[in-house]
Amino acid sequence: MLSEATALARQVREQYPKNTEYLLQVGCCYAVCADWIVRGKSETQLTSTEIEEREGYITLAIECLRQAKAAGYDHLHTLEVEPD
């Protein structure tokens, strides 16, 4: 499931590198993937592989937000209320 979601996210990000709304949604996708790694575990229960994978998704989410900002995204209120 994660591999399908991240493959689609990567494809959208590559095909629409200037579409700020798509980039925001791709960033949200990566954030959800990071949360999925945890799946109710505490930080101390995560394996080193899970921690590394989670950090990778968090990094990708932040990169998407930065890419969206560089492309002109400026709807800060949306970022404040977006649950992902």
C-alpha positions in Angstrom: 0.0 0.0 0.0 2.7 2.5 0.9 4.7 1.6 -2.2 1.7 2.4 -4.4 0.9 5.6 -2.6 4.5 6.8 -2.8 4.9 5.8 -6.4 1.9 7.8 -7.3 3.0 10.8 -5.2 6.5 10.7 -6.9 4.8 10.6 -10.3 2.5 13.6 -9.5 5.4 15.5 -8.1 7.5 14.9 -11.2 4.7 15.6 -13.7 3.5 18.8 -12.0 6.5 20.4 -10.3 4.9 23.9 -10.3 1.3 23.0 -9.3 1.2 24.2 -5.7 -2.1 22.4 -4.9 -0.8 19.1 -6.1 2.5 19.6 -4.3 0.6 20.3 -1.1 -1.4 17.0 -1.5 1.7 15.0 -2.3 3.3 16.5 0.9 0.2 15.4 2.8 0.5 11.9 1.3 4.1 11.6 2.6 3.0 12.9 6.0 0.3 10.2 6.1 2.8 7.6 5.1 5.1 8.7 8.0 2.2 8.4 10.4 1.3 4.9 9.0 4.8 3.7 9.9 4.1 4.4 13.6 0.6 2.7 13.6 0.0 3.3 17.3 3.5 2.4 18.5 5.5 4.7 20.8 8.8 6.1 19.6 10.6 3.5 21.7 8.8 0.6 20.0 9.9 1.5 16.5 12.7 -0.4 14.9 15.7 1.4 13.4 14.3 0.6 10.0 10.9 2.1 10.8 12.5 5.2 12.3 14.6 5.7 9.1 11.6 5.1 6.8 9.5 7.5 8.8 12.1 10.2 8.8 12.4 9.7 5.0 8.7 10.4 4.6 8.9 13.4 6.8 11.8 14.8 4.8 9.8 14.2 1.5 6.8 16.0 3.0 8.8 19.0 3.9 10.5 19.0 0.5 7.1 19.1 -1.2 6.0 22.0 1.0 9.2 23.9 0.2 8.8 23.1 -3.5 5.2 24.4 -3.3 6.4 27.6 -1.6 9.1 28.1 -4.2 6.3 27.8 -6.9 4.3 30.5 -5.2 2.1 28.7 -2.6 1.1 31.2 0.0 -2.1 29.9 1.7 -0.7 29.7 5.2 -4.1 29.3 6.7 -4.5 26.0 4.8 -1.3 24.7 6.3 -2.4 25.7 9.8 -5.6 23.7 9.6 -4.5 20.8 7.3 -4.6 17.7 9.6 -2.0 15.8 7.6 
